[in-house]
Amino acid sequence: MTSLSLSRPLRAAWFAGGVAAASLLSVAPVAAQLPVGSGRSAGPVAGIVRDQAGRPVSVARVQLVELQRQVMTDSAGRFRFGVVPAGRYRLSVTRIGFTPALTTVSAGEDTLALTLDDGRVELSAVQVSASPTATTPLRAPQAMATLGGEPLREAQGRSLGETLEPVAGVRSISMTTGIGKPVIRGLSSQRVVTLDNGQRVESQQWGTDHAPTLETRDAERIEVIKGPASVLYGSDAIGGVVNVVARALPDATGRDPFMMGGVATVYDANLRGPEATVSLEGGAGGLGWRTSLTGRAMGDMRTPDGPLRNTRNQTGNALVAVGYRGGWGSVATRVSRRDERIEIFDDPIEAPGYSGYQRIASERAKVELRLPLRGGRMEVDLAHEGNDRREFDEVEAAEHALGLTARTTTLTAHWHDASRELLGGRWSGMLGVAAMQQRFRKSGTETLVPDASAGNMAVYGYEQAEWGRLTLSAGARWDVRSIVGEDDAVLDLRRTRRAWNTWTGNLGATYSMREDAALVVAVARGFRSPWYNELFANGFHEGTRAFERGDPTLDLETSLNADVGVRVRRQAFTLDAGVYSNQIRNYIYLRPFGTSARVFDSLAVVQGDAWLRGGEVAFTVQPRSWITVDAGADLTVGDNRTIDVPLTFVAPARATWGVRLSEPSRGWVQRVLGPSATPYVRLGGESHATQSRLDPGDVAPAGFTLWHLSSGVALATARGPLQVDVVVRNLTDRRYRPFLSRYKEFADAPGRALQLRVSVGMP
């Protein structure tokens, strides 16, 4: 990678960060071999899991969270991890029908006795995105949501944004088949950081047509942080974070070598296209591995009035992950490639017969090193991503009109100290350094932005303390960042360099009113630097079908966010409710200009102060084992306080609801299919209001209500769980246009969509 031309403070910061990371790496292997006292030497972690009646719980998922090691309990409820590196770790236990358990263990503990309480509502045991130390979602220091298990399987859509839409406070900017950008509390694009199992995704998501290139079909869960998270994730996390968490690699220590596989298929009748994921994994000794392939070929999207021409999507995604574990620590690597061909629909009156499309290729590679260090642990991640986007103005085009290529390398090194007693509380903390270097290149017959480069260096720390029912957290970070736009004769641009340095911080308090209920208060400062397009764009963007004009004098965005929330996690009831206020200084946004009658036909980057506030509530109740009721609502209000107009791309109020019925045990389905059969049927819906708070240049489609129906059955087989689902979206074939649709001026959203889903051996 070509070196960046950086300012002197940034070069010095890069050098200091490199020295710090090298020093930490050099001492870690030595520390791993030092003699340590009780609870700090390598050894197994083993035990037994029982229910409240003392009966063993089989097929429970037991995970050492920080080590990403996972095993299942046997028929006697026993589990065992072989040689575990010295240190203390969070151990989570989950099984459908029981409340998840999370406890702290040390290497060498092999007589653990864990008891699971009965639980009707499926819950996540752990979150790893909102704090350096894994915690339960109940005690997370920031507003967040976790989508996993059956809710994730039922919510799976054709894009990341579509998959996350059931989450309160999260929406999606939709555009053609396969493009869905997450919107968290009214903020999207470069204000939301997306992570692929912790690796930052830099997929040029600053255009409405630039969606995160992430695959969710093989994920264990998706974690969403709502609100600024810049202390842990730096620039762009001003609105929130989406982390697609992968399943832990198989663990074969202390057992015979093994190999297993799984298949998941989907057929969508609306898009007339199939989708399939094939997964194969195994282990031998300390070696664990997994590979998966996903492919989809979707046809034109169909509305109640017929298909929208030129909305097809073809996607291929391949992943290989390998890891080795021992008493000295662990090392793992993940390599993936994703190729997409996405057709872009346009106004049939303004651009009749338009046949433009995009080709997007993304490659990611990551190496993770985990080592014990002085009673704590050292985590080092080195990652590289290549993202190549080519936009064609017609299907017969010999050359792409616009090419955007980014090559990004990141390095993070975290030292997590051992838990310690201080001032009457139990403390834990983390110190880290992070570095990023990116090279950006343009190509094609059109010019939108110049060749450019960016660099970032950061140091940060985070402390968390527990005093009985009260948990306090605090973090701080310092970033030095530089962006360079190169000479470009077409854009009439001379080489321009911008450099910034800034601090961010957060404070949080969680008070457990009882074991299953908590009050959460959080205050955070976030930041975001302008990106290439916002600084230097001056041309027609084929993907958005609009002329875009940047401003090279833009300053940093900074935000101050306050959250107050209540969480409840009971046997048959969950509740998440909260309100927030997010004030953003130097808010960067696109504003229509020119005389075209079409909204967003010509867009200029401008800056002002913004204020977003609102709230969300979501609850689930299961009064009987065979019925589950869920509902949620969210509202965000956004204003440009500089010119006193509402912000664009802020969706109106929404409410969601659903009722899920499952047949009691020993019903007729079990008599026909066997005692392991678990059938269900779910009827749900969503209502969207009409947005009455509009920027003068925007338009608001009418509000609407949609109904969705799904039904299926799960069976236990020799090859793993077999799941068959039939899903019908937009059951009544309602005509509607979402406020965040790029097509809201001239096209309806998808009509009735019938999907058949079949999977075996998949989570």
C-alpha positions in Angstrom: 0.0 0.0 0.0 1.3 3.4 -0.9 2.2 5.6 2.1 -0.1 8.4 3.0 1.0 12.0 2.9 0.2 12.9 6.5 0.6 15.9 8.7 3.5 15.9 11.2 1.3 15.2 14.2 -0.4 12.3 12.4 2.9 10.8 11.4 4.2 11.0 15.0 1.0 9.4 16.2 1.3 6.5 13.8 4.9 6.0 14.9 3.9 6.1 18.6 1.1 3.7 18.0 3.3 1.3 16.1 5.9 1.3 18.9 3.2 0.7 21.5 1.6 -2.2 19.6 5.1 -3.7 18.9 6.0 -3.4 22.6 2.8 -5.1 23.7 3.3 -7.9 21.2 6.8 -8.5 22.3 6.0 -8.9 26.0 2.9 -11.0 25.5 4.5 -14.3 24.7 6.9 -13.9 27.6 4.1 -13.0 29.9 2.2 -16.1 28.8 5.0 -18.3 30.0 5.6 -16.6 33.4 4.7 -18.7 36.5 1.5 -17.4 37.9 -0.5 -18.0 41.1 -3.8 -19.8 41.7 -6.5 -19.0 39.1 -3.9 -17.5 36.7 -2.3 -20.7 35.2 -3.5 -22.5 32.0 -5.9 -25.3 32.6 -9.3 -26.7 31.6 -12.8 -25.2 32.3 -15.4 -27.8 32.8 -18.6 -28.5 34.7 -22.2 -29.6 34.5 -25.4 -27.7 33.7 -28.7 -28.6 35.4 -32.2 -27.2 35.6 -34.0 -26.0 38.8 -35.1 -29.6 39.5 -31.5 -30.8 39.4 -31.9 -32.6 36.0 -29.1 -32.4 33.5 -29.6 -30.0 30.6 -28.3 -31.4 27.3 -27.5 -29.6 24.1 -27.0 -26.3 25.9 -24.5 -24.0 24.1 -21.6 -23.1 26.4 -19.2 -20.4 25.3 -16.0 -18.8 26.6 -16.9 -15.4 25.2 -13.5 -13.6 25.0 -11.9 -16.7 23.5 -14.7 -17.4 21.1 -14.7 -21.1 22.1 -17.9 -23.0 22.1 -19.1 -26.5 23.1 -22.4 -28.3 23.6 -23.4 -30.1 26.8 -23.8 -33.9 26.5 -26.7 -36.0 27.6 -25.5 -35.8 31.2 -25.3 -32.0 31.0 -21.5 -32.0 31.1 -19.2 -29.7 29.1 -15.4 -29.3 29.0 -12.9 -26.9 27.4 -9.4 -28.4 27.2 -6.4 -26.3 28.0 -7.6 -22.7 28.5 -5.0 -19.8 28.6 -4.4 -18.2 32.0 -6.9 -15.5 32.9 -10.6 -14.8 33.8 -13.3 -15.1 31.2 -17.1 -14.7 30.8 -18.8 -18.0 30.3 -22.3 -18.0 28.8 -24.8 -20.8 28.7 -27.9 -20.7 26.5 -30.7 -23.2 25.6 -34.2 -22.6 24.3 -36.6 -22.9 27.2 -34.2 -21.5 29.8 -33.1 -18.1 30.9 -29.4 -17.6 29.7 -26.7 -17.6 32.3 -23.5 -15.5 32.3 -20.8 -16.0 34.9 -17.0 -15.3 35.3 -14.6 -18.2 35.4 -10.8 -18.7 35.6 -8.6 -21.1 33.7 -8.3 -24.3 35.7 -11.9 -24.4 37.1 -13.2 -27.9 36.2 -15.9 -28.5 38.8 -18.4 -25.8 37.8 -22.1 -26.4 38.7 -24.5 -24.2 36.8 -28.2 -24.0 37.2 -30.5 -22.6 34.5 -33.8 -21.0 35.4 -36.9 -21.8 33.3 -37.5 -19.1 30.6 -40.2 -18.9 28.0 -38.9 -15.9 26.1 -35.7 -16.5 24.0 -33.0 -14.1 25.2 -29.4 -13.4 24.3 -26.9 -14.3 27.0 -24.2 -11.8 26.1 -23.3 -8.7 24.2 -19.8 -7.8 23.1 -20.2 -4.6 21.2 -21.3 -1.9 23.7 -18.4 -2.4 26.2 -14.9 -3.9 26.2 -16.1 -6.5 28.8 -18.8 -8.9 27.7 -22.0 -8.4 29.7 -25.6 -9.4 29.6 -27.8 -7.1 27.5 -29.5 -6.2 30.7 -26.4 -4.5 32.1 -25.0 -3.0 28.9 -23.8 0.6 29.5 -25.5 2.0 26.3 -28.8 1.7 24.6 -28.6 -1.4 22.4 -30.5 -4.3 20.9 -29.6 -7.9 20.0 -31.2 -9.9 17.2 -30.4 -13.6 17.3 -31.9 -17.1 17.4 -35.4 -17.5 16.1 -36.1 -13.7 15.8 -33.0 -13.4 13.6 -34.0 -16.3 11.4 -37.5 -15.0 11.0 -36.3 -11.4 10.3 -33.7 -12.4 7.6 -34.1 -10.1 4.6 -32.4 -9.4 1.3 -30.1 -6.8 2.9 -28.7 -5.8 6.2 -31.0 -2.9 6.5 -34.1 -5.0 5.7 -33.0 -7.6 8.3 -32.8 -5.0 11.1 -36.0 -3.2 10.4 -38.0 -5.1 13.1 -35.6 -3.6 15.8 -37.2 -0.6 17.5 -35.3 2.6 16.6 -33.8 1.1 13.4 -35.0 1.7 9.9 -33.7 1.1 6.4 -33.0 3.3 3.4 -34.3 1.1 0.6 -33.3 1.1 -3.1 -33.7 -1.7 -5.6 -33.3 -5.4 -4.6 -30.5 -6.0 -2.1 -29.8 -2.4 -1.1 -30.9 -1.6 2.4 -28.9 0.8 4.6 -29.5 0.7 8.4 -30.8 3.9 9.9 -30.4 4.2 13.7 -32.4 7.0 15.3 -32.5 9.0 12.2 -28.8 8.7 11.3 -27.3 6.5 8.5 -24.5 6.1 6.0 -21.1 7.3 7.4 -22.8 8.0 10.8 -23.3 4.3 11.4 -20.3 2.0 11.7 -20.9 -1.6 10.5 -18.7 -4.4 11.7 -18.1 -7.9 10.2 -17.5 -9.9 13.5 -15.7 -6.9 14.9 -13.9 -5.9 11.7 -14.8 -2.4 10.5 -16.5 -2.4 7.0 -15.4 0.4 4.7 -17.8 -0.2 1.8 -18.1 3.5 0.7 -21.6 3.6 2.1 -21.9 7.4 1.7 -24.3 7.1 -1.3 -28.0 6.0 -1.0 -27.0 3.2 -3.4 -24.0 2.2 -1.3 -25.2 -0.4 1.2 -22.9 -2.3 3.6 -21.5 -5.4 2.0 -22.3 -7.8 4.8 -23.7 -11.3 4.8 -26.1 -12.2 7.7 -27.3 -15.7 6.8 -24.6 -17.5 8.7 -24.5 -15.1 11.7 -25.0 -16.1 15.3 -26.6 -12.7 16.2 -26.6 -9.0 15.2 -25.9 -6.4 17.9 -27.0 -2.8 17.5 -25.6 0.1 19.6 -28.0 3.1 19.5 -26.2 6.4 19.9 -22.6 7.5 19.8 -19.9 4.8 20.3 -16.8 6.7 19.2 -14.7 5.8 22.3 -14.6 2.2 21.0 -15.1 2.7 17.3 -13.8 6.1 16.4 -15.1 8.3 13.6 -18.5 7.6 12.0 -19.9 5.9 15.1 -21.8 9.1 15.9 -25.2 7.5 15.3 -24.5 3.9 16.3 -22.9 0.6 15.5 -24.1 -2.6 13.8 -22.0 -5.7 14.6 -22.7 -8.9 12.7 -21.4 -11.5 15.1 -20.2 -14.8 13.6 -20.6 -18.2 15.3 -17.6 -19.2 17.4 -15.2 -21.6 15.6 -15.7 -25.3 16.6 -13.8 -26.5 19.6 -12.2 -30.0 19.4 -9.9 -30.0 22.4 -10.4 -33.1 24.5 -12.6 -34.9 21.9 -12.2 -36.9 18.7 -11.7 -35.0 15.4 -15.0 -34.2 13.7 -16.6 -32.6 10.7 -20.2 -31.4 10.2 -22.2 -29.4 7.6 -25.4 -27.5 7.1 -27.5 -26.1 4.3 -30.1 -23.3 4.2 -32.2 -22.5 1.2 -34.8 -19.8 0.3 -37.0 -19.3 -2.6 -38.7 -15.9 -3.0 -41.8 -15.9 -5.2 -42.0 -12.1 -5.5 -38.4 -12.0 -6.9 -38.6 -15.3 -8.7 -35.3 -16.2 -7.4 -33.4 -18.8 -5.1 -30.9 -18.3 -2.4 -28.7 -20.9 -0.6 -26.0 -21.1 2.1 -23.8 -24.1 2.5 -21.6 -24.4 5.6 -19.0 -27.0 6.5 -17.0 -27.0 9.8 -14.8 -29.2 11.9 -12.0 -29.5 14.3 -9.0 -31.6 15.4 -7.3 -31.0 18.7 -6.7 -27.3 19.1 -7.5 -26.6 15.4 -11.0 -25.4 14.4 -12.3 -24.3 11.0 -15.4 -23.2 9.1 -16.2 -22.4 5.5 -19.4 -21.2 4.0 -20.8 -20.2 0.6 -23.9 -18.1 0.0 -25.4 -17.4 -3.4 -28.6 -15.6 -4.5 -30.1 -14.8 -7.9 -33.1 -12.5 -7.5 -35.3 -11.3 -10.4 -37.1 -8.0 -10.8 -39.0 -6.7 -7.7 -42.8 -7.0 -8.1 -45.2 -4.3 -6.8 -49.0 -4.7 -6.8 -49.0 -3.1 -10.2 -46.3 -5.4 -11.6 -42.6 -5.7 -11.8 -40.1 -2.8 -11.6 -37.8 -3.3 -14.6 -34.1 -3.4 -13.9 -34.1 -4.3 -10.2 -32.4 -7.7 -10.3 -29.7 -8.8 -7.9 -27.0 -11.5 -8.0 -24.7 -12.1 -5.0 -22.0 -14.6 -4.1 -20.3 -14.7 -0.7 -17.5 -17.0 0.4 -15.9 -17.3 3.8 -13.1 -19.3 5.3 -12.1 -19.1 9.0 -9.4 -21.1 10.8 -8.2 -20.9 14.4 -5.8 -22.7 16.7 -6.0 -22.6 20.5 -3.7 -23.7 23.2 -2.6 -22.9 26.8 -0.4 -20.1 25.3 -3.5 -18.3 23.8 -5.0 -18.5 20.3 -4.7 -17.2 16.8 -7.4 -17.2 14.1 -7.9 -15.8 10.7 -11.0 -15.0 8.6 -10.9 -14.4 4.8 -14.0 -13.6 2.8 -15.0 -12.4 -0.7 -18.3 -11.0 -1.8 -19.4 -10.2 -5.4 -22.6 -8.5 -6.3 -24.3 -7.3 -9.5 -27.2 -4.9 -8.6 -29.5 -3.3 -11.2 -30.6 0.3 -10.5 -34.2 1.3 -11.3 -34.9 4.9 -12.4 -37.9 7.1 -13.0 -39.6 5.6 -16.1 -40.7 9.1 -17.2 -37.5 11.0 -16.7 -35.2 8.1 -17.8 -37.3 5.6 -19.9 -35.5 2.4 -20.7 -32.7 3.0 -18.2 -30.6 -0.2 -17.8 -27.8 0.9 -15.4 -26.3 -1.4 -12.9 -23.4 -1.8 -10.4 -20.7 -4.4 -9.9 -19.3 -4.6 -6.3 -16.5 -6.8 -5.1 -15.4 -6.8 -1.4 -12.5 -8.8 0.1 -11.7 -9.0 3.8 -8.9 -10.6 5.7 -8.3 -10.5 9.4 -5.8 -12.1 11.8 -6.7 -12.2 15.5 -4.2 -12.9 18.3 -5.3 -13.5 21.9 -2.6 -13.9 24.6 -2.7 -13.9 28.4 -0.8 -10.9 29.9 -0.1 -10.1 33.5 -3.4 -11.6 34.8 -5.3 -10.0 32.0 -5.2 -10.6 28.2 -3.9 -9.0 25.1 -6.0 -8.8 21.9 -4.4 -7.8 18.6 -6.3 -7.6 15.3 -4.8 -6.9 11.9 -7.3 -6.5 9.1 -7.4 -5.5 5.5 -10.3 -4.8 3.2 -10.6 -4.1 -0.5 -13.8 -2.6 -1.9 -14.2 -2.1 -5.6 -17.4 -0.5 -6.9 -18.1 0.0 -10.7 -21.3 1.7 -11.9 -22.5 1.3 -15.5 -25.0 3.6 -17.2 -26.4 1.0 -19.5 -26.3 -2.8 -19.9 -24.3 -2.7 -23.2 -21.7 -0.2 -21.8 -18.2 -1.4 -22.8 -16.6 0.6 -19.8 -18.0 1.6 -16.4 -19.0 5.2 -16.0 -17.8 5.5 -12.4 -15.3 3.4 -10.5 -14.6 3.8 -6.8 -11.9 1.6 -5.2 -10.8 1.6 -1.6 -8.0 -0.3 0.1 -8.1 -0.2 3.9 -5.7 -1.6 6.5 -6.5 -1.4 10.3 -4.5 -2.4 13.4 -5.9 -2.5 16.9 -4.2 -3.7 20.1 -6.1 -3.9 23.4 -4.9 -4.8 26.8 -7.7 -5.9 29.1 -6.5 -5.9 32.7 -7.5 -8.5 35.3 -10.5 -7.8 37.5 -9.5 -6.1 40.7 -10.9 -4.9 44.0 -10.7 -1.2 44.6 -12.7 1.3 46.7 -15.1 -1.4 47.7 -16.0 -2.3 44.1 -14.8 -4.7 41.4 -13.0 -2.9 38.6 -12.0 -4.0 35.1 -10.6 -1.9 32.3 -9.0 -1.7 28.9 -6.3 0.3 27.2 -6.0 0.3 23.4 -4.4 1.8 20.3 -5.9 1.8 16.8 -4.5 2.8 13.4 -6.2 3.0 10.0 -4.8 3.7 6.6 -6.9 3.9 3.4 -6.1 4.5 -0.2 -8.9 5.6 -2.6 -8.8 5.5 -6.4 -11.3 6.5 -9.1 -11.8 5.2 -12.6 -14.3 5.2 -15.4 -15.5 7.7 -18.0 -17.0 10.0 -15.4 -15.4 11.8 -12.5 -17.2 12.3 -9.2 -14.3 12.5 -6.7 -10.5 12.7 -7.0 -8.0 10.1 -5.9 -7.6 10.4 -2.2 -6.2 8.9 1.0 -7.0 8.9 4.7 -5.2 8.0 7.9 -6.2 7.8 11.6 -4.4 7.1 14.8 -6.1 6.8 18.2 -5.4 5.9 21.8 -8.2 5.2 24.3 -9.1 3.7 27.6 -12.2 2.3 29.3 -13.0 1.5 32.9 -15.9 -0.3 34.5 -16.7 -0.8 38.2 -19.4 -2.7 40.0 -20.7 -1.8 43.5 -23.4 -4.2 44.2 -26.4 -3.2 42.1 -24.6 -0.2 40.6 -22.3 -0.5 37.6 -20.4 2.6 36.4 -18.5 2.9 33.1 -16.3 5.6 31.7 -14.2 5.9 28.6 -12.1 8.5 26.7 -10.4 8.6 23.3 -8.1 10.9 21.3 -8.0 10.7 17.5 -5.7 12.3 15.0 -7.1 12.1 11.4 -6.0 13.2 8.0 -7.7 13.2 4.5 -5.9 14.2 1.3 -7.5 14.9 -2.1 -5.1 14.6 -5.0 -4.7 16.9 -8.0 -7.6 16.5 -10.5 -7.8 18.5 -13.7 -11.4 17.4 -14.5 -12.7 18.6 -11.1 -10.4 21.6 -11.2 -9.0 20.6 -7.8 -5.5 21.1 -6.5 -4.1 18.8 -3.9 -5.9 19.5 -0.7 -5.1 18.1 2.8 -7.4 18.4 5.8 -6.3 17.3 9.3 -8.1 17.2 12.6 -7.6 16.0 16.1 -10.4 15.5 18.7 -11.5 13.8 21.8 -14.5 11.7 22.6 -15.8 10.2 25.9 -18.7 8.5 27.5 -20.2 8.0 31.0 -22.7 5.4 31.9 -24.5 4.0 34.9 -26.7 0.9 35.2 -28.6 0.4 38.4 -30.2 -3.1 39.0 -33.5 -2.3 40.7 -33.8 -6.1 41.0 -32.0 -9.1 39.4 -34.2 -8.9 36.3 -34.7 -5.1 35.9 -32.3 -2.2 35.4 -32.3 1.6 35.0 -29.7 2.9 32.5 -28.4 6.4 32.1 -25.6 7.3 29.5 -24.0 10.4 28.2 -21.6 10.2 25.2 -19.7 12.5 22.9 -19.1 11.3 19.4 -17.4 12.6 16.3 -17.3 12.1 12.5 -14.8 13.6 10.0 -16.0 14.6 6.5 -15.5 11.9 3.8 -14.1 12.1 0.3 -17.4 12.7 -1.4 -18.5 15.4 1.1 -15.3 17.3 0.7 -14.4 16.9 -3.0 -17.4 15.6 -5.0 -18.3 17.6 -8.1 -20.1 15.5 -10.7 -22.9 13.1 -11.7 -23.2 10.0 -9.5 -24.5 7.2 -11.6 -25.7 5.1 -8.7 -27.9 7.8 -7.1 -28.8 9.3 -10.5 -28.0 12.8 -9.1 -25.5 15.5 -9.5 -23.4 15.8 -6.2 -21.4 18.8 -5.1 -19.0 18.7 -2.1 -17.4 21.4 0.1 -13.7 21.2 0.9 -14.0 23.6 3.9 -16.2 21.2 6.0 -15.3 20.8 9.7 -15.7 17.8 12.0 -19.1 16.7 13.2 -19.4 16.4 17.0 -22.3 15.2 19.0 -23.5 15.1 22.6 -26.0 12.4 23.3 -28.0 11.6 26.5 -30.0 8.4 27.0 -32.3 7.2 29.8 -33.8 3.7 29.6 -35.4 0.9 31.5 -34.8 -2.8 30.8 -36.6 -5.9 32.2 -35.6 -9.5 31.5 -38.1 -11.9 33.3 -39.0 -15.5 32.7 -42.0 -14.6 30.5 -41.6 -10.9 29.9 -39.0 -8.5 28.5 -39.1 -4.7 28.1 -36.8 -2.1 26.6 -37.9 1.5 26.8 -35.9 4.7 26.5 -35.7 8.3 25.5 -32.7 10.2 24.0 -31.4 13.5 22.8 -28.6 13.8 20.3 -27.3 17.3 19.5 -24.9 17.4 16.6 -22.6 20.4 15.9 -21.5 20.9 12.2 -24.0 18.4 10.9 -23.1 17.5 7.3 -26.0 16.7 5.0 -27.2 16.8 1.4 -29.6 19.5 0.3 -31.3 19.8 -3.1 -30.3 22.7 -5.3 -31.1 23.8 -8.8 -34.5 24.1 -10.6 -35.3 20.4 -11.3 -38.8 19.3 -10.3 -37.4 16.0 -9.0 -36.4 15.8 -5.4 -32.8 14.9 -4.8 -31.9 15.3 -8.5 -29.1 17.8 -7.6 -27.5 17.6 -4.2 -25.1 19.9 -2.4 -23.2 19.2 0.8 -23.9 21.8 3.4 -23.3 22.0 7.2 -25.3 23.2 10.2 -26.3 22.3 13.7 -28.8 19.5 14.2 -30.9 18.1 17.1 -32.4 14.6 17.0 -34.5 13.3 19.9 -37.1 10.7 20.4 -37.7 7.3 22.0 -38.5 3.7 21.5 -40.2 0.9 23.4 -40.3 -2.9 22.7 -41.7 -5.7 24.8 -42.3 -9.4 24.6 -44.7 -11.3 26.9 -45.4 -15.1 27.0 -48.4 -15.7 29.2 -48.4 -19.4 28.3 -45.7 -21.7 26.9 -47.6 -21.8 23.5 -48.2 -18.0 22.9 -45.8 -15.1 22.6 -46.9 -11.5 22.0 -44.5 -8.8 21.0 -44.9 -5.1 20.2 -42.8 -2.0 19.7 -42.9 1.6 18.7 -40.3 4.3 17.9 -40.3 8.0 17.0 -37.4 10.3 16.0 -37.7 14.0 15.5 -34.9 15.8 13.7 -34.3 19.5 13.1 -31.7 21.6 11.3 -31.3 24.3 14.0 -29.3 26.6 11.7 -32.0 27.2 9.1 -34.9 26.0 11.2 -36.2 23.2 9.0 -36.7 19.4 9.6 -33.9 17.1 8.7 -34.2 14.9 5.6 -34.1 11.0 5.9 -35.8 11.0 9.3 -38.7 8.5 9.1 -42.1 9.1 10.8 -43.4 7.3 13.8 -43.9 3.5 13.5 -45.5 0.7 15.6 -45.0 -3.1 15.2 -46.7 -6.0 16.7 -47.0 -9.8 16.5 -48.5 -12.9 18.0 -46.7 -16.3 17.8 -48.5 -19.6 18.5 -46.7 -22.9 19.0 -48.5 -26.2 19.5 -48.3 -27.7 23.0 -46.3 -30.8 23.5 -47.9 -34.1 22.5 -50.1 -32.3 19.9 -51.2 -33.8 16.6 -48.0 -32.5 14.8 -45.8 -34.4 17.3 -47.9 -37.5 16.7 -47.4 -37.2 13.0 -43.8 -36.0 12.8 -42.4 -37.2 16.0 -41.9 -35.9 19.6 -39.1 -33.5 18.6 -41.4 -31.5 16.2 -41.9 -27.9 17.2 -44.5 -26.1 15.0 -45.4 -22.4 15.1 -47.5 -19.8 13.3 -47.0 -16.0 13.6 -49.1 -13.1 12.5 -47.5 -9.7 12.7 -47.9 -6.2 11.4 -46.5 -2.7 11.2 -48.0 0.7 10.9 -46.2 3.8 9.6 -47.5 7.3 10.1 -47.3 10.0 7.4 -44.3 12.3 7.9 -45.7 15.7 8.6 -42.3 17.3 9.5 -40.7 17.9 6.1 -37.8 19.7 4.6 -39.3 22.1 2.0 -37.7 20.1 -0.8 -38.9 16.7 0.4 -42.1 14.8 -0.2 -44.0 12.4 2.1 -45.9 9.4 0.9 -49.1 8.4 2.8 -48.9 6.3 5.9 -49.6 2.6 5.6 -50.2 -0.6 7.5 -48.7 -4.0 6.5 -49.5 -7.5 7.7 -47.1 -10.5 7.6 -47.7 -14.2 8.2 -45.2 -17.0 8.8 -45.5 -20.6 9.8 -43.0 -23.5 10.2 -41.8 -26.5 12.1 -38.5 -27.6 13.6 -37.3 -31.2 13.8 -34.4 -32.9 15.4 -32.5 -35.1 12.9 -29.2 -37.0 12.9 -27.7 -34.3 10.8 -28.8 -31.5 13.1 -31.9 -29.3 13.4 -34.3 -29.3 10.4 -36.3 -26.1 10.0 -39.0 -25.5 7.4 -40.7 -22.0 7.2 -43.2 -20.4 4.9 -43.2 -16.6 5.2 -45.6 -14.1 3.5 -44.6 -10.5 3.6 -47.2 -7.8 2.8 -50.0 -10.4 3.2 -52.7 -8.2 1.7 -50.6 -7.0 -1.3 -50.9 -3.4 -0.1 -49.6 -0.6 -2.3 -47.3 1.6 -0.3 -44.2 3.8 -0.5 -41.8 4.0 2.5 -40.6 7.4 3.4 -37.0 6.3 3.2 -37.4 4.7 -0.2 -35.2 6.2 -2.9 -38.1 5.5 -5.3 -40.9 7.1 -3.3 -41.6 9.7 -5.9 -42.3 7.3 -8.8 -42.5 3.6 -7.7 -44.3 1.5 -5.1 -42.5 -0.9 -2.7 -42.7 -4.7 -3.1 -46.1 -6.3 -3.1 -46.9 -9.7 -1.6 -43.8 -11.8 -1.1 -44.1 -15.5 -0.5 -40.9 -17.2 0.7 -40.1 -20.9 1.3 -37.2 -21.5 3.7 -35.6 -24.8 4.5 -32.5 -25.4 6.5 -30.7 -28.4 8.1 -27.7 -28.4 10.4 -27.7 -24.6 10.6 -28.0 -22.5 13.9 
